[in-house]
Amino acid sequence: MGSQRKISLSKTGGLDPPFFIMDLISKEYIQIIDVETTGFDVWRNSLIEYSSIIAKADTFELVAQKTGHARPYSKKYWSSDAELVHGITYNEAKKFPEPREAAIEWLKFLAPYKHKDNYPLLTVYHGNGNFDARWAEAFFAKCNLQFSWSKVASTKYTESTLKLAKNHLDIENFRLDTICEHLNIELEHHKAESDTLACYEIYKRLKPLEIK
């Protein structure tokens, strides 16, 4: 990839935004995301698969979904442990589109749902530490498209279905597969498209409980 300059990422850790900041978020749509990667280091490793769902912020109606892939930058940091998780091999991944091409396609998908004043969409994911949102942000930063991404999404404005599940479900653990089994949601785990649909279903069912 050549020389790569690190760009500071947000460090909010996916905390719920204060009420006054909620006014700076698009109230029309939300984005639900899931990503698969070549490892666990956001800078050395690569994002190779993503899925993004757009849903209405008020009714939670699913509006659109896109799943895409991006070629890894190098085999040097390819993790066999990560491959065991998502099942994508390096030989498959090296045939994926170039990262910047994939990033532009993602932005094109999001363009119709961008707020006219560039207020970012609330980004929903499953897990701790804002994993998926931070990986997405780093992906666009590596492609020198971080400003374009910041107009539609931000790690500052996120919500985790893990936290929703902990607030409203009485189950043995809060892994995505456990929650889906409890709620009878279909899941092909660690496939970005399936994980995102499952995350959407969890959000759609549990978020209204917090609004009441």
C-alpha positions, 0 to 999 in steps of 0.5 A: 500500500506504500506509506500510510499515515495514521489518522486519529479515530474517535475514542468514545467507545460507543457511548450513548450520545448526550441528549443535546448531541442527538439534535446533530444526528439524522432523525430520518434514517439509521445505519446498521453495520457489520464488518469482517476483517483479516485480523484484530489490529485496526491499522495493520489488518484490513476490512474485507467484508461489510454489510450496511442496512438503512432503516427508518429512524422512527418506524425501524422499517428496513429501507435498503441493504448493501453487502460489499468486499474489499481486497486486503492490502497485504498477506503479511498481516493475514490472520488464520484465526480471523479466517477461521471466524469468517471463513473467507480465504486469502485466495478468495479475498485477493480477488475482491475489489480494491479498497478505495473502489469498495469504499466509494461503492459504500458511499454511493449506497449511503448517498440517498440517505445522507442528511441535507446538513451532513448530520451523521446517521446513528450507527448501530452494531453488535458488540463492545468497544465500538468495533464495527464503527471504528473499523469502518472509520479506519477503512475510509481513513486508509482510503483518504475518504474519511471526510466523506464518511464523516458526513454520513457516519461517526463513531461518536454517534453509535448504539450497540444491540449488545447493550439493548439486550443486556437491558431487556433480556434475561439470558445466559450470555449476550453473544449474537448467536445466543440472542438470536436463538432466544428471539428466534432470529435466523443467523449465519454467524460471522457472515456480514450480511446475516449478522447485520440483518440479525442486528437489525432485527434485535434493534427493531424488537428491543429499541421500542422498549426504551422509547416507551 
